[in-house]
Amino acid sequence: MRFLPRLVVLAALGIATFLSWRLLLQSTAIDQGDLVAKAEEDFTLTLDTFLHVQQLRKKRLRAFCSRSGNATTLPKSREERARLLSSLRVSTKLDLLYCQVPSTGVEEWQELLEKLEEKENITVPVLLPYPRRHISEAQLSEFNLTEVEAVLASYTKVLFIRDPFQRLISAFMQGTGSSPSFSSFVQDVVDSGPHNASTTWRPLVSLCQPCLIQYDYVVAFGFLRQELGHLLRRAGLPADSLLPEFTDTQVQWTYSWLSEQMFSELSLQQKKQLSHFYCWDLSAFPFSSSLLTELLSTPET
């Protein structure tokens, strides 16, 4: 019995140490702009935290762009602009620009924009040096150079991000491609190269050109409802009554478990190849919990 108090003390110290490390890891992730550590809690994203996280995400993105050598100026050639801007969509009524990336929550975002555009009393007064187009949504690549420059200077620009490995799993689960197994699907992906890849799994940096487009908001999958609520209110648009039922928080939980299962099906070489395939995304965005992140600095063999 004389050892019982000592055991109680040791157990209490162990629990305290565990909780301290957990809080440290969570605060470190948030300090990097990653909210995934808070997904397991009944977490309310305050406006101050939202703005702080946005600053951190954009700071990380600027640091990436300064060392990556990606395009930072609009090309004069219409063909080259069309290639770079092919995934960018604009709402001319709401003065919003966003990058259309599958499986990042953009589908619910488009549903929300449709509801907002149907409301006749909603207008966002932005002065543009060209006649406003009477269309609800268009591709940015359809605009001429003067119009593109005006849109980029005045519209609210939104980028949706998600762990690239989860995007890849989503593409496989949706039946994209003809590979019978996840391992063979991954091999087809890495063999295609990032620039020739399908838009379903192409790296975000390649699709959305975040070094060329100065995005105002970088919105993470897993917290769409809270982040978009703050975003829309700051843009002067009604939010609470029109926000759809986002399922990304529940999906994030499912994919966290699924990611570990499907990651174990891959060879070490495939894991390294995937990390190399998505190296720009892993460097540009705060995917601290991605299974690919720890392999980022490992040489590919």
Beta strands, then each sheet from edge to edge (+ up, - down):
strand 1: 88-91
strand 2: 96-99
strand 3: 138-139
strand 4: 156-161
strand 5: 217-220
sheet 1: 3+ 1- 2+ 4+ 5+
end
